[in-house]
Amino acid sequence: MIDISGNSGVGMSSDKGSDQNSPNYRMSYRDVAMHKVMLQDVVRTEAYEKSISDVVRPEHTVLDFGCGTGILAMFAARAGAKRVIAVDRSPFIKTAQEIALKNGFENIDFYHDDHQSLQLDEQVDVIVSEWMGHCLFYEAMLEPLLATRDRFLAQDGIMIPAQVSLHAGLVCDEDLSDDLSFLAERPYDIDFSPISHVPLQQTDLVTLDPESILKDTAHLGSLDMHRISKSDNPRVFSGTIKTSKKSRIFALCGWFSAELSPGVRLGTGPNDLPTHWDQVLFPLPEPFTVDAARELTITISPLTEQVGKEQFWYWSITDGEKTVSVNEQQQQQELAELPSGKL
Ligand SMILES: C[S@@+](CC[C@H](N)C(=O)[O-])C[C@H]1O[C@@H](n2cnc3c(N)ncnc32)[C@H](O)[C@@H]1O
């Protein structure tokens, strides 16, 4: 999944069918630019290649759900799969087929379908999908993937990724705090107070250095992609951290990691190799002092998982005595509700 900034700093990614009417039309899965960004992410793409080559056997039928350029389908074909099925709802899939044929991959069947319209005449042994969004949830692909798994994965079939996990860190970087408070500092001697609080309550996409966060990080939860059911798809992720020293923190940050298959891990945090996913920044409206004596509970919750909708989040930190929380959706609605015309 890749970033196209919408109203908030965090990207929107889509090929939602009706995206021709969207101002972000150019930045959709119909556009080579988006696929190029994903392909240029070698950390991501090589991890998938390794996992596919470890997992796929000559007797396997492999389904690539959301195939984009067909890269994962071609990896599966190259790994020797008996048959590969590549599915995407974007008309870009015609180009994917052209690329596959150009490269001599004749055993890939392409389906221009989404998870609802797809009809297959067989169960598959492996489903591979690169469905993860920023901080895991910034793309409404999890439910469609689970629906596809439930319809088409054979008993004891294999999911790639096998497991995904959400993590959070505590941002202590003073420069970042200065950046968040820029509008509150009366730049150009102008009072920006009607909007100066907004950057402190809005997610953003950032590339953080390991030094920008405290060493201790929280594991907020994991999804077992073979077992999780559509109905227990969790919406609230919480975890605890005990920090080793007293610090002032200005934001939380979130990222995911994935175990694609046994021994093949893909990490997207500040301590991992950079990927196009970056990290999501969850600012705190006021600094929060943490110290070694108190256990902290961090909660991050994706509030929307609807195709074509901007993703909003809820986040909070508490040490049992003090709690700071933000509901980004409320904040955004306030700004959005304005009739057009002279004010
Ligand atoms: C993050 S891209 C991954 C593309 C490619 N697999 C890769 O690794 O480069 C996700 C793809 O899934 C497709 N997609 C998203 N939701 C889908 C759905 N419900 N049914 C079919 N395709 C979907 C998008 O059009 C997009 O091409």
The ligand as a MOL file (V3000), in Angstrom:
LIG
                    3D

  0  0  0     0  0            999 V3000
M  V30 BEGIN CTAB
M  V30 COUNTS 27 29 0 0 0
M  V30 BEGIN ATOM
M  V30 1 C -0.7730 -2.7190 -2.1560 0
M  V30 2 S -1.2010 -3.1440 -3.7870 0 CHG=1
M  V30 3 C -0.1870 -4.5470 -4.0480 0
M  V30 4 C 0.1290 -4.7820 -5.5020 0
M  V30 5 C 1.0720 -5.9560 -5.7770 0
M  V30 6 N 0.5940 -7.1830 -5.1840 0
M  V30 7 C 2.4680 -5.6690 -5.2800 0
M  V30 8 O 2.8870 -6.3400 -4.3330 0
M  V30 9 O 3.1270 -4.7990 -5.8340 0 CHG=-1
M  V30 10 C -2.7980 -3.7760 -3.5310 0
M  V30 11 C -3.5800 -4.1480 -4.7880 0
M  V30 12 O -4.7870 -4.7600 -4.3600 0
M  V30 13 C -5.8510 -4.3460 -5.1950 0
M  V30 14 N -7.0780 -4.5030 -4.4050 0
M  V30 15 C -7.4310 -3.8100 -3.2820 0
M  V30 16 N -8.6080 -4.2540 -2.8130 0
M  V30 17 C -9.0240 -5.2420 -3.6440 0
M  V30 18 C -10.1890 -6.0740 -3.7000 0
M  V30 19 N -11.1450 -5.9910 -2.7780 0
M  V30 20 N -10.2850 -6.9770 -4.6980 0
M  V30 21 C -9.3140 -7.0650 -5.6480 0
M  V30 22 N -8.1950 -6.2880 -5.6650 0
M  V30 23 C -8.0460 -5.4010 -4.6650 0
M  V30 24 C -5.4920 -2.9310 -5.5800 0
M  V30 25 O -6.1290 -2.5630 -6.7990 0
M  V30 26 C -3.9720 -3.0020 -5.6910 0
M  V30 27 O -3.5560 -3.2790 -7.0140 0
M  V30 END ATOM
M  V30 BEGIN BOND
M  V30 1 1 1 2
M  V30 2 1 2 3
M  V30 3 1 2 10
M  V30 4 1 3 4
M  V30 5 1 4 5
M  V30 6 1 5 6
M  V30 7 1 5 7
M  V30 8 2 7 8
M  V30 9 1 7 9
M  V30 10 1 10 11
M  V30 11 1 11 12
M  V30 12 1 11 26
M  V30 13 1 12 13
M  V30 14 1 13 14
M  V30 15 1 13 24
M  V30 16 1 14 15
M  V30 17 1 14 23
M  V30 18 2 15 16
M  V30 19 1 16 17
M  V30 20 1 17 18
M  V30 21 2 17 23
M  V30 22 1 18 19
M  V30 23 2 18 20
M  V30 24 1 20 21
M  V30 25 2 21 22
M  V30 26 1 22 23
M  V30 27 1 24 25
M  V30 28 1 24 26
M  V30 29 1 26 27
M  V30 END BOND
M  V30 END CTAB
M  END
